[in-house]
């Protein structure tokens, strides 16, 4: 297990003008400004990040033998000479919420790979990266913009159980349920920003956790968080 130095922001960003006051336009300049703001929230030094845009006017839309769409990467992460290089498909610039989620995901790679917390390739790399972006403040954004396609499913090691490449809505719902439970809020104010595809999973997970009052995972306190619920004591 590795230790995090989580950014000491007063609270996690929400899709509101309070956290993203600058007017967004699908340009290189505005996207770079958005990237700088996300770097601040996630504890990444923006001076060490390079943003590149990739435009593919002749992009092919392919399917596999089952007729399932084969998606291309929304963004990619690389390292070169001590810099983090994020490359985005220009199609991503047209939807700001999804763009924030993609940038947060790629910066999570920087926190994991760039800072040496993760080395080599692992079967759950992208799942861990999604969860890292979630933990570092962008829960609402990544949960509202899941990148899940059946064509990318593989199998969990040594099982026949399908493994998604990225976190699914039920996974996000359960993680969000934990977030509400840790905060001691049955109806957290941030829940109103959740999309229709994840809100029901969140509600079920939250109700479950508040009912059983137990989980195998308990985080340490985070700067800016309200007091967490006390640990359950069995007698």
C-alpha positions in Angstrom: 0.0 0.0 0.0 1.2 3.5 -0.8 0.6 6.7 1.1 -1.1 9.7 -0.4 -0.4 13.4 0.2 -3.9 14.5 -0.7 -4.3 18.2 -1.8 -5.5 20.3 1.1 -8.5 21.8 -0.8 -11.4 23.0 1.4 -13.7 20.6 -0.5 -13.9 18.5 -3.6 -14.8 20.3 -6.8 -18.4 20.2 -8.2 -19.6 21.1 -11.7 -20.5 24.6 -10.7 -19.2 28.2 -11.4 -17.8 28.3 -7.9 -15.1 25.7 -8.8 -14.9 26.4 -12.6 -15.6 30.1 -13.0 -13.9 30.6 -16.3 -16.0 30.4 -19.4 -15.0 27.3 -21.3 -14.6 27.1 -25.1 -13.3 24.1 -27.0 -9.9 25.6 -27.8 -6.3 24.7 -26.9 -6.0 27.8 -24.7 -9.2 27.2 -22.7 -8.4 23.5 -22.3 -5.0 24.3 -21.0 -6.5 26.7 -18.4 -8.9 24.0 -17.4 -6.1 21.5 -17.0 -4.2 23.9 -14.7 -7.3 24.2 -12.5 -7.6 20.4 -12.3 -3.9 20.1 -11.5 -4.4 22.4 -8.5 -7.2 20.2 -7.2 -5.3 17.0 -7.7 -1.9 18.1 -6.3 -0.1 18.0 -9.6 2.5 20.7 -10.5 1.0 22.2 -13.7 4.5 23.4 -14.9 5.4 19.7 -15.4 2.5 18.9 -17.6 2.3 19.3 -21.4 -1.1 19.1 -23.2 -1.3 18.0 -26.8 -4.4 17.8 -29.0 -4.9 15.1 -31.6 -7.3 15.6 -34.5 -8.2 12.6 -36.7 -10.7 13.7 -39.4 -10.6 10.3 -41.0 -11.1 8.3 -37.8 -12.5 4.8 -38.4 -15.5 3.6 -36.3 -14.8 -0.1 -35.8 -16.8 -3.0 -34.3 -15.7 -6.5 -33.3 -17.0 -9.8 -34.5 -20.1 -9.4 -32.2 -20.9 -6.0 -33.6 -19.7 -4.2 -30.4 -18.1 -0.8 -30.9 -14.3 -0.7 -30.4 -13.7 2.7 -28.8 -10.5 4.7 -29.2 -8.8 6.4 -26.3 -10.2 9.7 -25.2 -6.8 10.7 -23.8 -3.4 9.2 -23.3 -0.7 9.6 -20.7 3.1 9.5 -21.3 6.3 10.6 -19.6 9.3 12.1 -21.3 12.3 13.8 -19.7 10.6 14.3 -16.4 7.4 15.8 -17.9 3.9 14.4 -18.0 2.4 14.5 -21.5 -1.4 14.3 -21.9 -2.8 13.9 -25.4 -6.5 14.4 -26.0 -8.7 13.6 -29.0 -10.2 16.9 -30.1 -13.7 15.3 -30.0 -13.4 15.4 -26.2 -13.3 19.2 -26.2 -17.0 19.5 -27.1 -18.4 18.1 -23.8 -16.9 19.9 -20.7 -18.0 17.4 -18.0 -16.5 14.5 -19.9 -13.4 16.5 -20.6 -12.9 17.2 -16.9 -13.3 13.5 -16.2 -10.7 12.6 -18.9 -8.2 15.1 -17.7 -8.6 14.0 -14.1 -8.1 10.3 -15.2 -4.9 11.2 -17.1 -3.6 13.2 -14.1 -4.4 10.3 -11.9 -1.9 8.4 -14.1 0.6 11.1 -13.2 0.0 10.6 -9.5 0.3 6.8 -9.8 3.0 6.3 -12.5 4.7 9.7 -12.5 5.3 9.7 -8.8 6.4 6.1 -8.7 3.4 4.7 -6.8 2.8 2.1 -9.5 5.3 0.3 -11.6 4.9 -2.1 -14.4 1.6 -3.3 -15.9 -1.2 -4.7 -13.8 -4.6 -6.2 -14.7 -6.5 -3.5 -13.0 -4.4 -0.4 -13.9 -7.3 1.6 -15.4 -9.7 0.7 -12.7 -7.2 1.9 -10.1 -6.6 5.1 -12.1 -10.4 5.8 -12.2 -10.6 5.2 -8.4 -7.6 7.5 -7.9 -9.3 10.3 -9.8 -12.4 9.6 -7.7 -10.4 9.8 -4.4 -8.5 13.0 -5.4 -11.7 15.0 -5.7 -13.3 14.2 -9.0 -15.9 11.7 -7.9 -18.8 13.5 -9.5 -17.1 14.0 -12.9 -15.7 10.5 -13.4 -19.0 8.8 -12.1 -21.0 10.9 -14.6 -18.7 10.1 -17.5 -17.9 6.3 -17.2 -15.9 4.8 -20.1 -17.3 1.3 -20.2 -17.8 -0.8 -23.3 -18.6 -4.5 -23.4 -16.0 -4.9 -26.2 -13.2 -4.2 -23.7 -14.3 -6.7 -21.1 -11.7 -9.3 -20.2 -11.7 -11.8 -17.2 -10.6 -11.3 -13.7 -7.5 -13.4 -13.1 -8.1 -17.1 -12.5 -11.9 -16.6 -12.8 -14.6 -16.6 -15.5 -16.0 -13.3 -14.2 -16.1 -10.4 -16.6 -13.7 -7.6 -15.8 -14.4 -4.1 -17.2 -11.4 -2.0 -18.3 -12.8 1.0 -16.5 -15.1 1.5 -13.5 -18.8 0.8 -14.2 -21.8 2.7 -12.8 -22.4 0.1 -10.0 -18.7 0.4 -9.0 -19.0 4.2 -8.9 -22.3 3.9 -7.1 -20.7 1.8 -4.4 -17.7 4.1 -4.1 -20.1 7.1 -3.8 -22.1 5.3 -1.2 -18.9 4.9 0.8 -18.2 8.6 0.4 -21.6 9.5 1.8 -21.2 7.0 4.7 -17.7 8.3 5.6 -19.2 11.8 5.7 -22.1 10.7 7.8 -24.6 12.2 5.3 -27.6 10.1 4.2 -28.5 12.8 1.7 -25.3 14.6 0.8 -25.7 17.9 -1.1 -23.4 16.7 -3.9 -25.8 13.9 -4.8 -27.9 16.2 -6.8 -25.1 16.5 -9.4 -25.1 12.7 -10.1 -26.4 11.6 -13.5 -29.4 9.3 -14.0 -27.3 6.3 -14.8 -25.4 6.2 -11.5 -27.8 7.8 -8.9 -29.8 4.6 -8.2 -26.6 2.6 -7.7 -25.5 5.3 -5.3 -28.7 5.3 -3.3 -28.7 1.5 -2.9 -25.1 1.5 -1.8 -25.6 4.3 0.6 -28.7 2.7 2.2 -26.9 -0.6 2.5 -23.8 1.0 4.3 -25.9 3.1 6.6 -27.9 0.0 7.5 -25.0 -2.4 8.2 -22.6 0.3 9.5 -19.6 -1.7 8.4 -17.1 -2.0 5.6 -13.8 -3.6 5.1 -12.4 -0.2 4.0 -12.0 2.8 6.2 -10.0 5.8 5.1 -8.0 8.1 7.3 -9.3 11.7 7.8 -8.8 14.0 4.8 -8.3 17.8 5.0 -11.6 19.6 4.7 -13.8 16.6 5.4 -16.5 16.7 8.0 -16.1 14.3 11.0 -16.5 10.7 9.9 -18.9 8.3 11.5 -17.4 6.4 14.5 -16.1 2.9 13.9 -18.5 0.2 14.9 -17.6 -1.5 18.2 -18.7 -5.1 18.6 -19.4 -6.3 22.1 
